[in-house]
Amino acid sequence: MKKTLLTIATMALILTGCKHKAELGSGIDLDNLDTTASPVDDFYQYACGGWMKNHPLDAEHSRYGSFDALAENLQEQLRSIIDSVSANKNEAGSIADKIATLYNIGMDSVKLQEQGAEPLKPYLEEINNVKTRDDVWAEILKMHRRGNHVLFGVFGEADKDDARQCIAWAYQSGLGLGDRDYYLLAEGNNKNVRAGYVDLMTKEFAMAGYDQMSGIKADKLAKMVMDFETLLAKSQNTRLENRDPQATFHRYTIDEAAKFAKNIDWKGYFEAMNIMDGMKTFNIAQPKYFAEVNRVLATTDIETLKAYFAWHEINSAASYLSEDFVNAHFDFYGKLLSGREVNRPRWKRVTSTVDGALGEALGQLYVAKYFPAEAKQRMEVLVGNLMEALGQRIDQATWMTEPTKKNAHEKLSTILVKIGYPNKWRDYSGLEIKNDSYYANVVRSNEFDMAYMFSKINKPVDRDEWQMTPQTVNAYYNPTTNEICFPAGILQPPFFNMNADEAANYGAIGVVIGHELTHGFDAQGRQYDKDGNLNDWWTAEDAANFDRNKQVLIASFDSCIALDDPEFGLIHGNGQLTLGENIADNGGLHVSYLAMMNAMDRGQLNKEKMDGFTPYQRFFLAYAAVWASNIRPQAALQLTQMDVHSLGRNRVNVALPHIVEFHSAWTVQPQHGMWLDPDKRVELW
């Protein structure tokens, strides 16, 4: 570890000498500010009001923020790459040929209109031919191979007791609305969502011709599916329950699982997916739900199961068929659920499909064209500085005893850091892309991905594998591999600016780095040890202190307003659901600010005012700019109900009052709106 720190420190000295400080800008876009607002009363409005005014929501978006703006720019870059690839005469079966063929068939609106529902028909006929319980099970296997997780899903994840090994996880799935709460809760927009969902099913059953095929009217089919999915929803875990890693691991042998749920042919399933070899045990994440699946497989009438299967086939295909399907799908999932007014242009939708099917292949081309080597080097310096600062914060934690601090340092020292792009690229030679239909190619891609995922089960975990493509505008921490990852896509302004003084970079990408590091020690991450195993490495006293301190954040975000709308009413945040992300924001701010101060002591950033702001103020302005956004009420409702992240405004105005350095930087006083009494501020990382 000492050798690594020496290397990072040396690189920092080299890099800071590459460009004279006077050439670097402040990193603060003054047009983003609303100087009519007071930073001590509403910092979000002050720091982001100009950006929000200059970026009003267009009809295409339900939310548009800094993340979205960067993602839009990245799509333009991917389009440029795809256009360049498509302009050449490519060797049949080559990566370039696959990219071009998939893109061109997705863009061929004439062919899509001519084909109508035909690409879907073979799958619906297959479902309609189901006659017996054995046929039902055979159909589940076929749909799962296509990535259509009716009733449940099986995925490869780390063993909780030996994170070096990948085992099978059986997980609740199979709801067209994505989450149980849409079926069961009355508040917000949920009643309208349920009614709209039934309307969508009625339309698309008829458009696909399944009503004629089955001899059951479309509206009755829709009601059958809605009633069945509502039944499933009642037995599913909530999102909050699924965030407890201890409560979602239940080890079974195949024999034990057969006794527990005899109507699920576990052995037959694993044999069909070619994952029996080496199979000793697997995880049933939600036994209560699988008990219900076991029951419905024996008791639900076959016509209802067929309608349910047919709907999930139609719903998974709709975005890749003719315009009537695309429009009906968008009217519900785009307009009603999120408030968008118009669908994205076809080229954006097709680019996303190519990105999903050939992500690392496209990523390899993206990195070669758009990601400079010096950006990766500078990020390595920042990450090293942030890890050093987190170590200091651990040492300074007054609520934690020495034994737990020692374990925390061990975990920190073993975090695997991934920046930019993977060292080895995925092989797509087995993926077949043909000029038959857009949906057929999507199905083949799904089958290819499912086979790839299944191939990892009962084998050692590949720690070199990436969970995001290089062109992703995001970052992650994975507790089972104890790794942080920052793809090339996010290493651009406003997150990372090669031409900005480091104060802004510490406030933006620095907090993102600190955020991901802190995930290793949040309410979930702290339950995993340095090797990625679910293992309690805390003293009872420290665990109790952590749980007491986290309640402060829960209360803050429970009381904050997520939406105050005439149609939908007053909606508060969900402090429990968003706890992990709020802890990570809090830790990211503390850790990155300390790293900035360390860098300042080493002479690595400008201590003077730039554009009228001190480096301490630039830090917080840059942080806020990351969360600048406009959002529709429907999207705010959807995210508050479903997302583990707080809304952007609250990630600024609720998070910053907990940071003592924020009060100092802006001279916040007790009479100001951004003030929070010291005894109400959270004390964690």
N, C-alpha and C positions, 0 to 999 in steps of 0.2 A: 504493500500500500504506500509506503514511504517513497518508493521509486516512482510510482505513478504520480504522486503529488509533486515530486520534483520535476517530472516531465511536464505536467500541466503548468506549473509556475514558470518554467523556462519558456514554454510556448506563449504564455501571456506576455512576457517581456518582449518576445520577438514580434508578436502581433501588434502590440501597442506602439512599436517603433515603425510599423509599416506605413502609417498615415498620421501626419501631424494633427494634433488635437484641434488646431484652429480650422482645419478643413472639415471637421465633422459638424453636422448640424445638431440642433437640439433634439431632434426626433419627435418634436411636438408640432402638429399641424394646427396652426392658429385658427384656421377655418373651422376646426372641429368644435371650438369653444362657443359658449353662449355667455358673453361677458355681462349680460343684463341679469344673469342669475348670480347668486352668492355661493361661492365654493364652501362656505361654512354652514350653509343651510340646506343646500341641495347640490351635492358635489356632482352627481350624475348629470344633472341638467347643465351645470357649468362646464363640465369637461366634454360632454357629448351632445349638447343641445344644437350646436352648429352642424355637427355631422347629421343629426336626425332631420334638421331642416333641409339640408342639402341632399338628403337621400330619402325622399318620401317614398312610401310604399307604392310600387306599381301593381298592376293587376295580376302579375305573375307570382308575386310572393305573398306569403302569409306572415313572414318575418324576414326582415332584411337587416343584417348587421355586419360587423367587421368580418366575422367568419364567412358569412355569405358572400360578401364582396370579394374576398380572396378566392373563395371557391368558384365564383363566376369567372374570375380572371383565369383561374387554373383550367376551367373547362375550355376557354378560348385557346389556351396553350395546347391542350389535348386535341382540340379540333384541328389546330395547325399541324400537329404531328400526324394525325389520321389523314388529313388532306394530302400531306406530303407522301405518306406511304401509299395512299390510294392512287396517286398520280403515276406511279411506276408500274411497269409490267413485272409482277412478282411471280416467283416460282411457286407452283401449285403446292399447297400444304405448308408453305413457310409461314412464319409468324406474321410477316407483312401481308401475306395473302389472306390469312385468317382475320386479321384486323380489318382489312379492306372489304372482304366479302361480308362480314357481319355488319359492318357499318352501312354498306351499300344496300343490303337487303332490308335493313331497318329503315333506310331513307326512301325506299321505293314505295311511295304511298299508293301508286296505281296498282301495283301487285298486291299490296295489302288489302285494298278495297275489293279487288277481283276475287281474292281468296276468301274474304269474309270470315265465317266461322269454320271453314273447312279444316284448317290445321288442328283444330280442337276436336273435331268429330271422332277420330279413332279412339281417343281417350274416353269420350262420353259413351261411345258404343261398348267399349270394354266394361265400363261401370254398369251400364244398363243390362249387360249379360250376366251380372252377378245373380245367383239363384240361392246359394246355400251359405251357411256360416263359414264353411271352408273357403268358399269363393270370396267372402268378405275379407278373410285374413289374407288371402292371396292378393287382393286388391290393395290392402294396406301396404304390403311389401312393395308392390309396384310403384305406388305413389311415393313412398319413402325414398326409394331409389332415385326418383325424380326430384327429390328435395321438397316434396309436398307433405308436410308433417301433420297429416290428419291424426286426430286423437292424441298422439304423443310424438315425441322425437327422440332419437338416440344420437348422441354426439360423443366425440372423443375428448376427454378432459383429464387433468392430472388426478392421480389418486391422492386423497387427502392425507394419507399416512406415508406415502412415498411419492413425492411430487416429481421424481425422476421418471415415473412410469405413467403412461397414458392408458386409461381404462374407459370402458363404456359408461356413459351417464344416460339414464332414461329420464326425460324431462317433460313436464306438462306442455301441451301445445294444442293446436287445432281450433283456435277461435278466429273467425274471420275479422272480428273487430280488434283482435290483438291483445286485449286485456279484459279480465273478468269484470272490472268496475263499470265498463260501458253497458254491460247487461244488467247489472244489479243496483247501481246507484241512481237516485232520482235527481240530484242537484246538477247545477250547471246546464250543459247542453245535452245530457245523456238521453233524455226522452226523445228529443229530436233526432239524435243519432240512431237510436233503435228503430224509429219509424223510417228514417231514410235508408237504413240498411235493408229492411224488408222490401222497400220500393226498389232498391238496386237489384236485389236477388230476383224479384218478380220480373223486372225488365230483362235481365241477362239470361235467366232460364229460358225465356221466350226467344230472345235473339239467338241463343245457341241451339235452339230447337230441342232442348231436352224435355220440354213439356210434351211435345209430339212423340218423342222417342219413348218416354216413360208412360204416356197415357194419363198423366196427372197434370192438372192445370198449374200454371206457373205460380199463381198466388198461393195455392195450397203447398206447393213445393217450398216456397219461401217461408211459409209459416212452420212447416215441418222442421226446416233447418234452424230457424230462430228458436223454436222451443227446445230442440236438441242441444244447440250451443249454449243456451241459457242453463240447461241442466248441467252441462259440463262445467260452466263457469262457477256454479255454486260450490263445486268441490275443489276448485283451483286455489292455490296460495295467492295472497295479495303480493304486489310488487315489494312491499316492505318485508313480508315474511320471506320472500326469496332472497333478500339481501343478507340473511343470516347464514353464513357458511356452515355453521354447526348443525343447523336445523334442516339443511338440504343435502345431507350425506347420510345414506342408509345402505350399508354394504349387504349384498345378497350373493349367495352362490346361485347357480341356475336351479338347483333342486329346491332351495329355499324360496326363490321367486316363483317357481311353479306351484308350490303349495300356497303361497300368498295370493297369487293371481293366476288361477289355473286356466282361465280362458285366453290368456296371452301366451302364445307359444314362444317363449323366450329362446329356447334352444333353436327352434326353427328360424326365428328371426336372425339370430347371430350367425347361423349357418348360411342363410340366404345373403347376408351382407358380407360374408367371407371374413368374419371376425371371431370364429370359434377357436382357432388355434391360439393357444396360450391363455385362453379365457379361464380365469379362476374365480374372480368375483367381479361384480359391477355395482354401480350406484343407482338406486331408485330415489330420485331427488325429492319427490312428493308422494309418499305412500298413500296418503288419503285420496289423492286424485287418481292414482292407479287402481285403487280399490273400486272407484267409480267406473273407470274404463273397463275393468274386469266385469263389472255388473252389466254395463250397457252392451258389451259385446255379446252377452248371453240373452239379454231381455229386450233390446230395442228391435222393432220390426225391421226387416231387411230393406223395405222400400225407403224408410227414413234414413238408414245408413247410406243407401245409394244416393238419395237426394243430397245428403251431407257431402259425400265424396264428390258428386258431380259439381256441387257449388264450389268446392275448393279447387277443383280443376278449372272451372270457368274463371274464378276470381284470380287465380295465378296466371291465367293466359290473357286476360282482358287488355292489359297494357300493350300487348304485342300483336293485336289483331286489327281489324278494320276500325274506322273512325267511330262507328256507333258504339262499339265496345269501349274504346278509349274515352269517349266523351261521357258515357254513363259512369264509368269507373272514376273519372275525374270529378264529375258533379257530386259524387258522394265523398270520396277520400280527399279530394282537393278543396272543393267549395264548402260542403257542409261541415266536415271535420276541422279544417284549418282556416277557412275563410278566403282562400285564394279565389281570384275572379276568372283568370284564364290559365290554361295549361301552359307548361313550358314549351318553347318551340321544339319541333321534332328533333332537330340536330342535337339539342341538349339531352333529350331523353335517350336518343340512340347512342350518344357519346357515353352516357352513364351505363348503358347496357354493355358496350364494348369494354369499358373500364371494369365492370363487374365480372365479365367473362375472362378477360385477358389482362387482369390488373397488373401483375408484375412484369409481363412482357411490355405493356404500355409504359409502365414505370421505368423500365430500363432505358427506353427511348427518351422519356421525360427528363431523367437525371442527366443523361448525356447532353441534352440541349439547354437545360434551364438551371441546373444546380452546380454552382462553382465550388471547387475544392476548398477555397478559403473560407466559405460559409461553414463547412463541416468542421474545419480546424477551429474557427472562432467559437462555435457551439461547444466543442470539446473543452475549451477553456472555461466557458460559462458554467457548464455542468460540473466541472471540477471545483469551481469556486462555490457553487451552490451546495455540493456535497460537503465541502469543508464547513460551510456556514451551518448546515443542518447538524453536523457533529457538535458545533459550538452551542447551538440551541439545546441539544440534548443535555450537554454538560450544565447548561444554565437552568434547566427545568427544576424548580424548587419542589414540585409536587411528586417527583420521581426519585426512588431510592437507587443506590449504586448498583445493586445486582441487575435491575432492569435496564439501567443506563448502559451497563456493559453489554447486555444482549442486544440493545438497540444499536450500539456502535458496530457490533459484529454484523448485524443485518445490513446496516448502511454500507459497510465496507465491501459487502459481497454483491451489491446491486449491479446488474449487468446493464450497460448503457449502449443504446442503439441510436445512431444519428444518421439521417439522410436516406440511406438505402441499404438493403441487405448485402452481405458478403457473397451469398450465392443466390442464384435466381431460380424460380420455379420452372419446371419443364412442362411445356404445353404441347408436346408432340402427340400426346394421346387424345387431345381434344379435336374432334372433327367438326369443321364448319363447312356447311354446304349451301348451295344456292337453291334450296327448296322452299323453306318458309322461315320467316323471322322467328316464330314461336318454336319451330322444330329445333332451331339452333340454340334458343334459350334452354329448352329441355335438355339437349345434349350437354350444354355447359353445366347445368344443374347436376346431371348424372355424373359428369366428370368430377365436379367438386365434391359430391357426396362420396364417390369411390375414393377420392384422395383423402378425405377426412376419415373414412372408415379404415383406410390402410394404416393409419397411425395407431389404432387401438391395439392394446396388449404389446406395445413396443415402447422403448425409451423415448422420452420427450426430446424433441429436437430444439435445443435452446437457441439455435441460430435462426430458426424460422421467425418471420415477422407476422404479426396479427393485423397489420395495416399495410397498404401499398405505399410506396414512396410519394405518390401524388396526393395523399390524403391530407386535408387541412384539419389536423387533430393531433393528439398525442395520447399515450396510454401508459399505465403501470399494470403489470400482470403479477399478482401476488404469488402464483404457483411457480413461476420462473424467477421471481424477484428481479424483474427487469423494467426499465423505463425506455420508452421509444419516442423519438421525435422525427417523424417523416420529413422529407425535403419540402413537401407541400406547405407546411406551416412555417417554414423558416424564411419568411418574407414579411415585409411591412403589412400591417402594423405590429406584428409579433416580433420580428427580427429585422433590424435595419442595419445593413453593413455600413451605411453612411451617417449613422447617428452616434452621438456621444452615448457612452455606456449607461448613463442614468436611465435613459428611456428604454434601453434593451433590458436592463434589470427589472424595470417596472412591467414590461410586457412579457417577452419570452422567458426572462428570469423567473417571474412568478409562475409561468406555465411549468418550467422545470421544477421549481419548488413545490408546485401543486402535485405533480406526478410523484416526486420523491415522498411527499407527505402521505400519499395514498398508501404507501407501505406501512404507515403508522396510524391510519384512520380507524374508524370503528370496525371495519371489515379487515383491512390490511394488517392491523396489529395482531390479529389472531393467527397469522402465518409467521413461521420462523424464517431464518435466513436461507434455509433450503427449500422454502415454499411449502412446507408441510403445515397442516392445521395443528398447531402445538402451542399450548399456553406457556409462554416464556416470561410472563409477568408475575411479580409478587401480588398477593391478594390485596395488599395495601395500595399498590400502584394502580391496579385494575379498578379498585373502588374510586380512587382519585380521578382517574380518566373518565369513568362513567359519571361522576358528579360534575366534572368540568364540562363534559359534552352537553349536559342539560342546558347550560347557558346558551349555547348555539341553537339548540332545538327550540328553546323559548323565543329567541330573537326571530327566527325564521317562521315560527308558527304565528307570531303576531304581525308580521309584515303583510302588506297588501299586495297580492298578485294581480288582482283585477277589480276595478270598481266601475261597473258598466250598467247602464239603464236596463239592458235586456237580460243580462246574466247575473246581475247583483254583485254583492261584495264577496270576493273570494280571497282567502288568506293563503299564505304559503304553507308548505308541508315540511316542518322542520325535521321530522323523523325520516321521511323519504329522501330528503336532500342532505342529510347529515354528513355522509361521507364526502360529498363534493364541497360542502361548506367548511368542513375541517381542512380539506386540502387547500381551499382558497386562503383560509386563515394561516395555515402553515406556510403556504407559498409566499404570502405577503411578508411574513416575519422573516423567513429564511432568505428570501431574495433581497430584502432591505439590508439585512446584516451582511450578505455577500457584497452588496454595493458599497457599504461602509468599509469593508475590508479592502475592496478594490481601490477605494478613494485613498485609504491609508498607504496603498502601494503606488499611488500616483497613476492609476489606470483610467481615471475619468476626470472630467473638468469640474472643479469645485465652484466655479464662478456661475453667475446667472447667465442663462442663454435664453433669448427671446423673452426676457423679463422674469424667468423662473429659476429658482434655485434647483440644484440637482435633486433635492428631496421632494420638491414640488413636481419636477418633471417625472420622477418615479411614479407618483400617484396619478398624474395625468395620463401617462402611458398605460398604466393598468386600466384605468377607466375606459380609455379609447378601445381596448380590446372588446369591451362589452357594449359598445354603442350599437343601438338597434331600434328599429320601429317594428311593431308587432300588432296584428289584428286581435280583437277580443277572442275569437274562436281559437286562435293558435295559443293565446295565453292560457285559456281554459285547458286545452289539450295538453300543453306542456306541464302545467301545474298538477294535473291529474296523473300524468304518465311519466314525466321526466325526473330523473334523480338530480338534475341540476336546477338551481334557482334561476329565475328570470334575470336578464342582464342588469336591469336597474337595481335589483336587490343584491346582486353580487358586488355592487359598488356601494350603494347607500346603506345597506345593512351590514356588509362585511367590514367596511373601513372604520366605522366608529369603534370597533374592537381593537384597532391598531393604535397604540400610544404614539408612534412616530407620525401617524397621520395628523393627530391633534397638534403635534409640535410643528409640523411642516406648514400647516395652514392657520395656526393660532386659533384653534377651535376652542370656544369658551362655553361654560354651562348654559348660557342663554341661546346657543345656536342649535339649529336643527340637526346638525351632524354630531352633536355631543352625546357621549354615553358615559355615565358615571363609571369611574374606575372599578368599583366593586361589581359591576355588571358586565365587565369585559371578560371574554373567555381566556383561560390560561391553559394552553396545550403546547403545541410545538413552536 
